[in-house]
């Protein structure tokens, strides 16, 4: 077996190992607190291929192996929303030099690098970031058989790639790094984050949800203080205004409304139509804890909008219905079982403005239940 074939075989085995580690250690296996999202500290390890082109310095010598298995580790600290500082160590394997006339092995040059630098990342979607890196380091060679030496050990490196937010505290990172003209790598890395700091994109979503809650509270306040219509016959309690969507659930990672859920919504619509026109409705949708928090927020918002649109298509004015997503932040039950996850993939309905039509407002569940909060 040639050295290059051996490299490909080793790479395949390491890729299989990484695949098993990825899915065997996924944090979706058990529920985690909302606080355990992301943090400033992280570590990573990866594997890939190196591209090595040492100068032979002689027409009698030729480069017979110019790529090898590369692997390395790194650690970093997130300085702010976009910038991070990292240290790294990489083993790039070896290049082989042969005699041009006989193809006999004439020398081996091994490559290792370590250094420190900065990373800038920018989100391009809910689950993907692009990034660029730059820094300084030292390149070490271990030279056997052939008489050679490195002219300059220090280098300025550049790199870039993409990051896939696999789960709450796990990322997959693919990157290209240029260390020197004769030393470059392409690697795939697994990144583990620790602690309780909330990432920038989740913080932005939290602010959006908080602003939405503030608007809803203001709407409630204005409805509560608005003068009641003269000929309103108030009910003694909230029984005539209590509508729920118990039974509206979603399949995993789906926004589609199944037939059973449509029957529940149809029953709710038949009662919503009978309520006064100045009463409003809010659809709140939720998810289980599988996937990233950002993905789950987007998924829950899409589910809420699907329910809202279905109601609008079946007789409820669209301007009377708000759609809000609360991701995995408000689980009904524990997510540790499949049954619990299914129960949490749900939609709920809140009726707004019923206080002007009810004598005993403490019987109204939407008034007795506090507004849902987002994680801090």
Secondary structure by P-SEA (a helix, b strand, c coil): ccaaaaaaaaaaaaaaaaaaaaaaaccccccccccccccccccccbbbbbbbbcccccccccccccccbbbbccccccccccbbbbccccccccccccccccccccbbbbbbbbbcbbbbbbbcccccccbbbbbbbbbbbbcccbbbbbcccbbbbbccbbbbcccccbbbbbbcccccccccccccbbbbbbcccccaaaaaaaaaaaaaaaaaaaaaaaaaacccccccccccccccccccccccccccccccccaaaaaaaaaaaaaaaaccccbbbbbbbbbcccccaaaaaaaaaaaaaaaaaaaaacccccccbbbbbbcccccccccccaaaaaaacbbbbbbccccccccccccccccccccccccc
